[in-house]
Amino acid sequence: MTRVGYMRVSTRDQSDDSQLDELTAAGCERIFEDKGVSGKLASRPQWDQCLEYLRPGDALVITRLSRAGRSLRNLIEVTDHLEAQGIDLIVLKDHIDTTTPGGRLIFHIMAAIGEFQRDLIVEGTREGLIARRARGRTGGRRSKLTARQVEKVIDLVSAQDPDGNHLHTVQEVADLFKVSRPTIYAATQRRLTPKQIEAAKAAHAASKGGQTVEQIADRFGVTRQQVADALGLRDAAA
């Protein structure tokens, strides 16, 4: 087993002598050092080289757990990577040594914390989506144009003179509504999906308080005429 050390100091004025002495005393055959680099940075040149140098069966030696990263998420990523590569971790001052049965527990603890965090994020996202749907809203980014604005955009983009020339360019319409050209293109191509059509029919046909065409158009961000067509209605004001 080869012991590979890593050391880091946040400023160039800080002394790295103590870390160097401890890593040398721990039997490190190769030591990588980042100087003047904050642990908060995702990329540290020597740290990256150190991880590339390590091979299965080697042991990464650091003086403190904070040398590997200063956030829990970062530490979880590091321990996951080391375990997956078959590399042990030795943290001198924190008395962590995964070459021992007791020390290997740190890998399992960090993995459990990481899984717990991911579950919390997924659960929070799912609850948020359910709450939004209960209020008649779907997930995803809010449309930059209202249903009424979409109708106006379509009218302006499709307006032509007697010779068949468009009266307004897409850029002019985009400038009018203070949005980008892709937003205008998306608005003119927006259509109800089959699932949305079924949902629109159910909402419109509800026995009590059925939604109007305008309400459904606002809900899905399309024009009233598109909703009327999907529902088979002649009057978009129904």
URPECOR-V662993 format. One record per backbone hydrogen bond with DSSP energy under -0.5 kcal/mol. CO is the residue of the C=O (numbers start at 1). NH is the residue of the N-H. If there is no record, write none. Layout:
{{CO,NH} {CO,NH}}
This chain:
{{2,4} {2,59} {3,29} {3,30} {4,61} {5,32} {7,34} {9,36} {9,37} {11,14} {16,20} {17,21} {18,22} {19,23} {20,24} {21,25} {22,26} {23,28} {24,27} {30,5} {32,7} {33,35} {34,9} {38,41} {39,70} {42,44} {44,48} {45,49} {46,50} {47,51} {48,52} {49,53} {50,54} {55,58} {58,88} {59,4} {59,61} {60,90} {61,6} {62,92} {63,93} {64,67} {65,68} {65,69} {71,75} {72,76} {73,77} {74,78} {75,79} {76,80} {77,81} {78,82} {79,83} {80,84} {81,85} {82,86} {82,87} {83,86} {86,57} {88,60} {89,98} {90,62} {90,92} {91,95} {91,96} {92,95} {96,91} {97,100} {100,104} {102,105} {103,106} {104,107} {104,108} {105,109} {106,110} {107,111} {108,112} {109,113} {110,114} {111,115} {112,116} {113,117} {114,118} {115,119} {116,120} {117,121} {118,122} {119,123} {120,124} {121,125} {122,126} {123,127} {124,128} {125,129} {126,130} {127,131} {128,132} {129,133} {130,134} {131,135} {132,135} {132,137} {133,136} {146,150} {147,151} {148,152} {149,153} {150,154} {151,155} {152,156} {153,157} {154,158} {155,159} {159,167} {159,168} {161,164} {165,161} {169,173} {170,174} {171,175} {172,176} {173,177} {174,178} {174,179} {180,184} {181,185} {182,186} {183,187} {184,188} {185,189} {186,190} {187,190} {193,197} {194,198} {195,199} {196,200} {197,201} {198,202} {199,203} {200,204} {201,205} {203,206} {203,211} {206,210} {207,209} {212,216} {213,217} {214,218} {215,219} {216,220} {217,221} {217,222} {223,227} {224,228} {225,229} {226,230} {227,231} {228,232} {228,233} {229,232} {234,236} {235,238}}
